[in-house]
């Protein structure tokens, strides 16, 4: 396989495409490392259903073609896609051009017959733009050789909103039923389903629907793996301006109740929370202004937007025999550079019950072992590893606290570690240097003096 890398030469501002053989060695290594890192996500999401929803604002911002290229890549990787688009700004523009004063904002609003015709026109125009974008096949573009089949249809049964507080909402409707069986039939056969924010009643009437409600209803009916909203804001942000990349649903509901986030983000967050409560595995709020945002959110550890889950995805759990391969991938680089003693698959398989793993979104990226020396009321923590890509954000301390808790539950009064490279890390966390004589008798008998490992002990 050959690939191209864009490099800017120092003596010219133009970009030059070079082959992998001509590329700098570090660039080729970086590509290989990246490809290996995304592989677990490709395996995890193949065959899963994603519902991707975006408003007419995305189309207005001229980023539709880029999004379609990224969605085509997801489809090529075996991810089943249902797209739900909105058309609010386009409807408003149609109304303005026809001389009508009514303008729509987020939320429920009455829609008369004239506005409904504008909604049909706007939806039809956007649907055709999306289908055209999926039909691209120019050489030397991400859509080269892509053969994407896009299906639309009457998958949504709607009902009128009716009269609320004396106001007749006329052609504004709500989702009554999603034909989940027909949707599954389409996506199981490789089609991408495209839904406009319109629904039809059994009487043949058309109703304008909220894109957000429609996407949430579809994701719920399909028990989707992900509901992804592409929005104008960055997602939920902390007071310091950083994005909260992961929120438990109850925490999201608390933020909504407090009114602690901006109205635009809150509007989408309520639907994300509702979807997760109804069984969607994960719901995401990501900014459509960022190039490649869907790929970055799905194929990087922390993503770039806000993900809502029923509970946080970082999960400490006991290792199982199925985790041996992932443990080997974590451990082997440290064995090769001498940080850890070589163990081998056989030893890891025999001692797998001693391991705790740190997992995120199905990917194991940290581990540690705990050995009980009950006669000495001590426990040994070993093999404390966090993947280099995810270091620096507190995962090591999460593992340490968990192992300390487990040691206390065993009845240990002291926790010890042997290390040759990370003494300062343990000293900063309350460990005190000891000697071989401070170890349990059983451990003293197996202490490897040729490695001359430093011994650190912490009172629990």
N, C-alpha and C positions, 0 to 999 in steps of 0.2 A: 504493500500500500504506500502511495506517495501522498504527501500533503504539502501545502504551500504556506509560507510565513511571510507576512508583510514587514519589511524592514525599511527604515529611512536612512539612506547613506549620508555620511557626514558632508560630502561635497555636493550634494544635490537635494533639493526639497522634494523630488518626486519619489513615489513609492516604487519599490522594485519587488517582484515576486521571485522567490528563489525556492529551489527544491529542498527536500529534507537533507539530501547529501551535501548541499552547499550551505545549509544554515549553520549558524554557530552551534556548537555542541550543547551549550546550556539551553538554547531554545528548543532543540529536539528533545532534550531530557525533560524540559518543562511540559512539552506537549504530551509525552508518554506518561508523566506523573499525573497530569490532569485527566487523561483518558482513563487511567486506572482508578482514579478517585471517583469518577462519575459512574463507573461500571456498576457498583452496588445499587445505585438509584435506578439505573436502567433495568436491572433485574427486578427490583422491587416493584416498579410501576408498570412493567409490561403486562398488558391485558387488563389494567385498571381503567376506570372511567373517571374522566375529568370533565367538569362543567366549567366553561370559561365564559365570563360575562363582562361586557363592556358597554358603556354608554355611547351616545352619538358624539360626545366630546372627544373621544379617542379618534373617531373618523375625522372630525373637524380639525384635529391637530396634525393630520397627515402622517400618522404612524401606522395606518392600517396595513400597508404592504409589509412592513417589517414584522408586525405581529403575525401575519399570515405565514410568512416564511418560517418563523419559529414554531408555530402550531403545526405546520407541515412536517417539521423535523420530529415533533412529538408523535405525530401519527405514524411516521416511518419507524419509530422505535417501538411501536406496538401499543401505544396508549390510545384508548377510545375517547373520542372527543364529541361533546355537545356544546355548541356555541350559542349564546343568547346575546343579542345585541339590543341596544336602546336606540332612541331616535329623538330625544327631547329637543335638542337645539335645532335639528332639521325641521321638526314639526313647527317650532316657533318661527323659523325662517319662512316656511311655506305660508303660515298665517300672516306674517308681515307682508309678504309679497302680494297676497290676495286682499290686503287691506283690512284684515280683521285685527281687532285690538287685543284679543285674548292671548296671553302668553302663559306657558306652563313652567312650573318649577318642580323640584322634588316634592313628593307627597301626593296625597289624594286631591283631585280637582275635577269638577264636572267637565264633560266633553260633549259638545253638541254635534250635530250632523256635519257641519262645515269643518270643525276641527277633526272629526273622525276621517273625513276624506283627506285632509292634510296628513294625518297620521299614516293612512294607507300609502299615500304617495311617498312619504319619507321612508317608510319601512321598505317599500319596494325598491327604491333607489339604493338604499344601503345594502339590501340583500343582493342586488345585482353587482354592486361594487365588490362585495365579499366573494361572490362566486367567481367573478373575473380575476380577483387576486389569487384565488386557489387554482386558477387555470393557467397561470404563468408557467413557462417551461423554457425560458431563455438559457442558452449555454452560459457557463461560468457564473451562474447565480445559484443561491441556495435552492431554488425551485427547479433546477435542471433535472430532467428525467422524472420529476414528480408527476404522479398520476393520481390526483385526489378527487374522489367522488363526493360531492356535497349534496345532501338531500334536505329539502324542506317539505312541510306538509301540515295537515291539520291534526297535529299531535296533542293540541291543547284544547280542552273544552272550558269555556268561560261562562260566567254568570254575571248579570248586572250587579253593580254595587248597590243600586236602588236609591232609596231616599233616606238620608241621614240628617237628623235635626232639621227636617223640613226642606232640605236641599236635594233636588233630584240630580243624581250624578249621570243620568242619561247613558251615554256610550262608554263611560268609564266602567271597567269590569274587574273581576277578580278571578283567579284560577279556581275552577271547579274540579277538574280532573286532568291528570297527565296520562296519556296512553303509553305507559312504561313498557308494555310488551312490544309495541311497534317500534319504540325507540331502541330497545335492546336488539331487536331483529336487525335494524339498520346498522347499528354500530358494531355488532358482532360480525358483520360481513364487510367491515372495513370502511364504511362510509362515515363521513363527518356530518352530523345533523346540525342544521342551522335553524334557529328559532327566532322569529321576529316578535316584538311585544304586542301581539294581537292574538285574540282567541275567538272562538266561534261557539255559539250556543246551539242546542239541538233544534232551535227554531230557525237557524240560519243567520242569525244576527251576528255582527262583528262587534267586538269590544276592545278598547285600548287597555293594555295591561301595564303594570309596573314591571320594568325589566328586572328589578331586584327581586320582586316577589316571584316572578316567573322562574328565574334562575334558581332560587331557593327551593321552589316546588319541584323542579326537574331534578335537582341534585338529591333531594330527599326521596323522590319516587324511585330513582335509580340506585339509591344507596351508594352514591358516588364516593370515590376515594378523596377527591378534592373538589371544592367549589372555589374558583378563583375570580375575584373581582378586580378588574383593572380600573383604577380610580385616579383622580386628579391629585390627591394628596399622597404623602409618603407612607401613610399608614398611621398607626397609633404611636405617638412619640412621648418620651419621658420629659420631665421639666427641663432637662439639660439639652433637649433637642434630638437625642438619639432615638432611633426606632426601636420599639418593643417588638422584637422578632417573634416572640411566642407568648401567647396569653391563654391561660386556662379559661374555659367558658365562664365560670363563676366570677373570675377577676374581670373579664370583659363586661359582664352584666353589672358589676359593681361600679366600673368606670362610667358606664352609661347612666346608672342611677345618680351618680354624683354630678353628672354634667361636666366631667373633668376633661373632656376632649372636644376638639373643634366640631361644629355641627356637620360639616361635610363628611368627615371621617366617621362620626357617630352614626350617620344615616346608613352607611354600609355595614358598620360593625354590628348593628342590631340584626341585620339579615345573616351575617356570618355566624353570630351566636345562635340564632334560631335554627340555622341549618345543622350546626353541630349538635344541638339539643335533640334534633329530630333524627339523628343517626348518620349524618355525613361525617366522615372520619376527620377531615381537616378543611378549614375555610381560610382563605388568604385574601388580604387586602394589599395590593401592590401598585406602585405608581407607573402609569403607562408612559410617562415621559422618559423613563430610563431605558436605554437601548438594551435589548435582550433580557428584559426584566423577568419574563416567564421562565426562561432557562436558568437565570441566576437564582430565582426563588426555588425551583424544583431540584436543581442539581448541585447546590452548595449547602453546606452543613447548616448554617444559620439563616440562609436566605437574605432577602433585601427588604422585604415588607413585613407585615404582621400576620402571623398564623394563629388562628384560634383552634384550640383542641378541647376535648372534654376534660382532659387533664394534661399536664405538661408531658412532652414526649421524651425528655431526658429521663431515662429509666435505669435505676440500679437494680440489678437482679442477679441471682445465682447463675453461674454459667452451666450450660448443659453440654452434652457430648457433641451436639450440632454446632457449638461455638468454637470447636477446636481449630478449625481452619482460620477463623478470624483472629483467634488468639495467637496463632503462629505468625500471622502477618504483622501483628503488633510487636511480638517478642523478637523475631529473627533479626531485624536491623540492629537491635541492642546487643544481641549475642555476637553479631559479626564485628561490632566495634569494641567488644570487650566489656561493655557496661554490665551485662548479665552473663552468668554461666550458661553454657549451652544445655538445653533441656531435651529437645527433640519431641516429636509427636507422641511417642510412647509414654514419656513421663507426663506430658500435659494431659493425655487421655486418662492416665491413672489418677492424677491429682485434680481433675477438672472440678470436683465438688468443692475444692478450696478456693476457687476463683469467684470473684464478683466482677461483672462486666457493666460498663457504662454504655448505654445504647441510646441512639437518637434516630427516630424515624426509620428503624430497622437496621441501622448501621452501628456496629460495635466499634467504638473509638477510644475506649479506655478499659483498664482492668487492674486488678490487684488480687493478691492471695492472702489468706490468713491461716496460720498454723497454730493450733492450741497446745500449749505446754502447761496443762492444768496443775500438775504437781508443784510447779514453781509459781503458779498464779501469774503466768506471763503468756503473751501471744506474740507471734512474729508476723509482721506484715512484709510481704515481698512482692516483687514484680509489679510495682506501682508504675503504670504506663499510661500516658495520654498521647494520642497521635499528634505529631508535630503540627499538623494543620489546625488543630483545635486547642493548642496550648495557649495559656495566657489569659483565659477568661474564667478561671476558678475551678475547672473540672478536677484538677489534682486534689484540691482541698475538699471537694465534694466526696471523692473517693476516700480520702483520709478520714473525714468525719464519720463516714459510714463504717469504715473498718474499726475505728475506735469504738463506735456504738456496738458493733458485733462482738468485739473483744470484751467489752464490759458485760454483755449478755452471757458470755462464756464463763464469767467469773474472774477474768484476768484483772490484775491490779496495775500491770505495766505492759506497755507495748514496745517492742524493739524492732529495729531494722538494721540491716547490713548494707552498706553502700560504698562505692568507690568514687562516685562522680557527683553526688547531689547532697553532700553534707550540709551546705549552707541552707538549702531549702528546708531540711528537717530542723535545723537549729532555729530558723525563723518561726517554726511552728511548735516550739516548746520542747523539742527533743534535746537531751543532754548526752554528751559523749560518755561512753562507758568502755569497759574492757572485756576481754574474753571471760574473765572470772565472773562477770556480772550476768553471763548468759545462763540459761538452764543447763543442767549437766548433760542432758541428751544433745543439746546444740553444741556445747563445748567439744564433745567427742567428734563432731562432724565439721568443725570450723576449719575452713581451708586457709591455712597460714600462707600459702604461696600467693594468694590474691591480696592478703593483708587488708581486708575490708574493714572500714571503720564501723564502729558499733554505736548506735544512738538509741536511747531509751526515753520513754515518756511515761510519766505517772498518769494513770487514768482516774 
